[in-house]
Amino acid sequence: MENTIMPSSGVTIDVSFRELPFIVIGLGAACLSLWTSAPPDLCIPAGALVALRITMRRWR
């Protein structure tokens, strides 16, 4: 239990998909790796960050 990562009390982290079609975002990430000749290991997480909406809220 000592090595687990837990958000502190009073913080909520919400992860949801954006309104964009997921196939469009996937194609965009694939094209990014082709255009920039970057490895797909770098472009896939970037595409996931575009596809997901991550919000952190602090409440008391």
NORKAUR-V758568 format. One record per residue. N is the residue number from 0. RES is the residue in one small letter. OMEGA is omega in whole degrees, 0 to 359 (999 if undefined). Layout:
n->N res->RES omega->OMEGA
n->N res->RES omega->OMEGA
This chain:
n->0 res->m omega->183
n->1 res->e omega->185
n->2 res->n omega->181
n->3 res->t omega->178
n->4 res->i omega->181
n->5 res->m omega->176
n->6 res->p omega->180
n->7 res->s omega->182
n->8 res->s omega->180
n->9 res->g omega->180
n->10 res->v omega->174
n->11 res->t omega->179
n->12 res->i omega->181
n->13 res->d omega->177
n->14 res->v omega->179
n->15 res->s omega->178
n->16 res->f omega->174
n->17 res->r omega->183
n->18 res->e omega->182
n->19 res->l omega->176
n->20 res->p omega->185
n->21 res->f omega->180
n->22 res->i omega->179
n->23 res->v omega->180
n->24 res->i omega->177
n->25 res->g omega->177
n->26 res->l omega->178
n->27 res->g omega->178
n->28 res->a omega->178
n->29 res->a omega->179
n->30 res->c omega->178
n->31 res->l omega->180
n->32 res->s omega->178
n->33 res->l omega->182
n->34 res->w omega->185
n->35 res->t omega->185
n->36 res->s omega->175
n->37 res->a omega->179
n->38 res->p omega->180
n->39 res->p omega->178
n->40 res->d omega->178
n->41 res->l omega->185
n->42 res->c omega->181
n->43 res->i omega->175
n->44 res->p omega->177
n->45 res->a omega->176
n->46 res->g omega->178
n->47 res->a omega->178
n->48 res->l omega->177
n->49 res->v omega->184
n->50 res->a omega->184
n->51 res->l omega->173
n->52 res->r omega->181
n->53 res->i omega->179
n->54 res->t omega->176
n->55 res->m omega->180
n->56 res->r omega->177
n->57 res->r omega->179
n->58 res->w omega->183
n->59 res->r omega->999
